[in-house]
């Protein structure tokens, strides 16, 4: 029987009992720390958790001081069960390591776009958690936040009409407008209630401008390990991999220094 999905734009879900979630605290027994900023990604069917891909261990050994696997498995085990209960057997799984930064001292409130484009076939939501460091920030009143975002974007478009013509994929003008909107949203939403997952919790959240959860990376002045699960059908993921010239299934890492491997 399919598991009923939360009806709200986001919801906190506990994936580990108290005894296990303690391993996600900043200084657990067998704690971990980071050597670099990098990511490991898997695009394909649900992983065999008894035998993770060799590329994962290569990445983890080059990136993490300590054993990441005991921190990762409780969440991924929960995610597999959650997806299977909704008849989903494929995903885009990303584990991202990042060290101290001031980049998100100013919130970057946004909704995620549909990962596959064109509305997708089955799902319009994600799961995420943080294994080390602060959790992602979510705004409690998503309806108000999305309305503020929509108005700020429309005002920016009107003010820039006739002054900006985007002719390249990575447009400096568009990036500048996005930064202005970011600052305005941070100001206008600074009094809104913010929700943040605790150790042993993950977040179910919807995507898209109409019903997506408004969220931001947290201020992070230490090591952080973030995990993101994008569910999809096999066809959706095959098409995406093909569009980017990749084989399917595939597991790979980005950002690991060559001398660290």
N, C-alpha and C positions, 0 to 999 in steps of 0.2 A: 504494500500500500504506500502511495506517495505521501511524503511528509508535507503538511500544510506549511507554506512559506509565510513568514511574517508579513502582515499587511502594511506595516509602516515603512518609511523610506530607509530606516536602519534599525537594528536591534542587536543588543549585546547577547552573546551566547556563551555559556560556560563550556569549555572543552576539556578541562582537567579538574579533578577534585582538588581540594585544598592541599592534600599531601603532595600531589604532583605539581600543582601550580606554583608551589614554593620554589621549584627549580627555576622559575622564570624571574625571580626577584633579582635586584641588581647584584647581590653578592651571595649567590647560592653555593651549596657544596658542589664542587666541580664546576666553578664559574667559568665563563668564557669572556674573551676580549678579542679585539679585531686588529689585523695587521694592515688592511687596506680597504678602500671603498670599491666594491665590485658587486656583481650579481651572478646568480646561477639560475637558469631557467629550463623548464621542461615543457614541451608542447607534445601532447599525445594522450594515450590512455592513462588511467590511474596507475600510479607506480606500485611496484611490488616492494612493500616496506621492509621485507626481509632481505632484499638485495637491491639497494639503490644503485643508480647508474654510476659507473666508474668516474664519469666527469664530475659528479657531485663530490666524491671523496677527494679528487684532485683539487677542485675549487676550495673545499672546506679546509683541507690541509694547508693550502697556500694563503687562506684568508683569516682563519679563526685560530686563536690560541685556546686549546681545550677541545672537548668533544661536543660538537653541535648536535649530533644525532639525538641524544636523549631530550634535548630541548625542543627539537623539531617534530619528533614522531607523535607526541600526544595530539598536537594540532592537526597534522596531516591525517592521522587515523580518524579523528572526528570529521574532518572535511570529506574524507572518502565515504564515511557512513552517511553524511548529510547529502552528498551528491547522489549516492546510490539510491537513497530513499526517494529521490526525485528523478530517478531513471536517467541519470547523467553519469557517463563513464569516461569522459575525456575532459581535459582542462589544460589551461596555460598557467603553470605554477612558477612563481618567481620568489627567490630568497635574496633579499638585498641587504648588503652590509654597508654601513656608513659610519664614519667617525665624526667627532665633534664639528659642528658648523654653526654659523650665525645666520644662515640663509633663511631659516624659517622662524626667526624671532618675530618677524612680521607675518601673520597668518596668510596662507594662500588659499582662501576659501574658494571652492570650486565643486562642480559635479563632474563625474567621469562620463566620457562619451561611450556609446556602444562600441565595444572592442572590435566587433566584426563588421560593423557598418551595415546599412540597409535594414536595420531593425532586428536582425538575427532571426533564428528559427524557433528557439525554445526559451532562452533565458536572458534576463536583463538585470543581473545582479552579480555580486562578488562576495567573497569571504576574505577577511584579512585579520592578521594579528601581529603582535610584536613580541619576539622572543627575548629581546634584550633592549633596554632603554624605554623611553616614553611611548605610549600608544598614540595612534592617530586621533585627531580631534574631530568631533562631529557636533554640528549645531542641532540642538533639540527641536527647534521650530523650523523645520525644513521648508514649509510653505512660505513663511515670511522671508526666509533667507533667499530662496529661489526668486521670489518677487523682487527683492532688493537687487539681486544680481542681474535680473532681466532689465530692470529700469536703468541700472548703471551702464550696461552694455549698449542699450538703445540710445542713451544720452551721449555716450562716447561716439557711436556711429554717426549721430546727427552732427556733432561738433566737428568731426573729421571729414564729413561729406564734402567732396570736391577738393580736399586738401591731400588726399592720399589714395594712390592707386597701387594695389598689390599685384606685382608681376612676377614674384618668385615664391618658391615654397617656404623658405625660411626668411620671412620678411622682417626687417628691423623695425619698420613702422608698426606692423601688427604687434610685435613683441613689446614695443613701447606703449601701445594702447592697453595691452594686457596688464602691464605693470601699473599703469594709472588706475585701472579698474581694481586691481589687487589692493592698492592703497586705500581707495575709496570704500571697498567692502570691509576692509579691516577696521576702518573708522566707524562705519555705520552699523557693524555687527559686533562691536566690542563689548556691548552690554548684554548680548544674547547668551543664553545658557549653553554651556559646552559640556559634552559628555565624552569620557575617555575610558577605554577598556582597561581593566585591571589585569594583573597576572593571572593566567589561566582562562582568560576570556578572549573571544574573537568577536568580530563584527560582521553581521550580514548587512549588506547595503545595496540599494538599487542604484542604477546608473541612468544617465540621460537628463536633459534639461528640464523635462516636465515633472519627473517624480524622483530624480536622483538625490541621494543624500549629500548635503553640503558638508564638506570636510576639508581638513588641511593637515599637512605634516605638522608635528608639534615642534616647539623649540627643543633642540637636541644638542646639548653641550658635552656629550659623551658618546660612547659606542652605542650603536642601534642595529638590531637585526629585525627586519620587517619581512613578512611573508604575505603574498597576495595570490589568491586563487580566482581565476577567471574561468567559469564553467562554459562548456560549449559542446556542440555535437561533433562527431568525428568529421563530418563533411565541412562544417565551419572551420575547424582547425586545419584540415587539409588545404582548403582554399586559401586560408591566411598564410600558411607556410609556403604554398606555391607562389602566392603573390609576392612574397619576399625572397623567392628563389631558394627556399630551404627544403630539405628532405623532410619527410614525416614518417614516424615520429622523430623528434630530435631533442637532445639535451645539451646545453652549452653554457659557457660562462663568458662574461664581459668585464674587463677592467682589471684583471689580475696581472700584475707585472710579470714579464717573461722570466725574470730572475727569481721569481717566487715559486715557480712551478717545478 
